């Protein structure tokens, strides 16, 4: 079934004209990224060129996607906008609130009971406002989007950082906070700084043990977790066209881990095959008709250094399988070097658990290659030497692999199949023994491996690999095993070697499913009631944030000076806290509890300047709020990297934090702060981070003349009576300054709607 086919045809009908206008405006051949961006300008045909990395641009995305954890806050905000129906096709996907513990059926039943209030809210609000709703168990948002909604040349935003997965089908798909989604659903333009461009040329062809996942693991090692910040990564070359569509999706998915705005591939035969296999031949035919517009111009790929800001070349013929980690997704180690690396670093050699699936690697091809190794366990007299768990990406995938006998093979070797949901990938894993915080190693095919990410245990060393490498490592049970060269001892005492994995790009018998889990919204939702109980612990209607007082901010207390990596997981943890994603006050009790305090090297322990005592970060901040004292948070490099969760911005705003000052921001988090009316500032001199002292009282000066490209001043009033002034920068444009003054972007949306604008 092809959803929104008329919308897609209209996008394609405009493509040639808009691309020609863009070529004229820029005076040069265009990359695929530029074609899609310029084809989605709110203004229509481009009248000028936009400077990469500098110009803020208004876009008109084709659609919005939301997962259940972030959809709650996005839709609570949308309900305040005054609109009666979403302006663009939008969907909600229930995938985050299903905890992995026993097995698929048991876990799904428990989730439906425990989170019924939230699921009922999301179903009803979707029904009322014309939003497609995917029920619990239908699948992970990004896999479901790839199977049903992604289309070449399209532009979408989603309230999850791994929205970028849809780049595997040739989209520009970007993760955002709920406030951005609210804007687009309300029919407003969506603002983005024109990204820089990184070109990745893929030569050769994957073979043997090497998989698409290894491409992004290699790229992550090259660019690091912030090397793609402010940029779109565009893949091209013979290696790109020789790869499956879902393999491309895997690469784009994990592009979030290098900080990239998104990643994408040009339209090719693999995408056409995938569209047809997933019941969207009509879209494939339409894309074929404008295929030249759905990839970069030939001149670009012939001379990439001329058209991209950075070019990386990877030879797939020589690319080795990788395992990245632990504790960061950019610590890349080729499998041949893992034994030495593990020994040198003291990483636990015994693998306790292997996990495959998730939004990153749950395609039919992924599972078929993994099952080819599972079958060898049976055929060669081997056994699993680690627990082995699988999270199918969608009900369509699960149903198809069950029909084709894959689940039976996994069952025979003792593997466990969890629900079609995120589960361990986002910390929704009730892992037996994790509370003991024992040092241990796991391997998985997910995308992130920050401390505590999978199971809440800070001593779990998590390594990221392809599904086939993870499966092989689970069979061997040790981190020093190299399946390309090493042998295993079977039940007869013989030394046997695993054959390289094999599999099918698409199911030979086609995809199949009995109930995909989709609920179509009402044509007219005016009579649909959305009820939020006033005493609910899970949901809370929002009150508007207060507008700026019109004065400089004086007397701010330092809440915390975060040291080192401070991701959105550190600022607003997932796992058990997911249940409060629709209740701002309750979830604010996790604010910054994972951040490391510079002054005492502890988490969730900061000094209350009013009492001189140490307490938890949320309790200390609530004490400041009760006393009417504003605060400031100070952070390190790439502050807010990780997911798109706007709760990491809304919680400080709700509890009275007035500004966040860091060495550098991750893109989505900086935008989320701006949307909520917060001040997001960066040190003009990064060494000034060292001048911030634990007992400082801080003044922010220059707000009366707040303007784009004009620095502000911070006065650091130290406890000994001395003071010093430092300069801080910001990236606010005129519109974003208005968000700050109004107390948040949503206040402006509501005001303009009430005024009939």
Helices and strands as residue ranges (DSSP letters): H 5-26, H 32-39, E 56-59, E 63-67, H 68-78, E 89-93, H 104-114, H 116-129, E 132-134, H 141-148, E 155-158, G 161-169, E 172-175, H 178-185, E 190-193, E 196-203, H 212-223, E 231-236, H 238-241, H 245-253, G 254-258, E 262-265, H 269-277, H 281-289, G 291-294, H 298-302, H 304-307, E 310-315, E 322-325, E 332-334, G 335-337, H 338-345, E 351-357, H 364-379, E 387-391, H 395-403, H 406-412, E 416-418, G 423-426, G 434-436, E 440-444, E 460-464, H 467-476, E 488-489, E 495-496, E 518-519, E 553-561, H 568-571, G 575-580, H 584-587, G 588-590, E 606-607, E 614-615, H 617-626, E 631-634, H 647-655, E 657-662, H 667-675, E 679-683, G 686-691, E 697-701, G 703-705, E 712-717, E 723-729, H 734-742, H 745-754
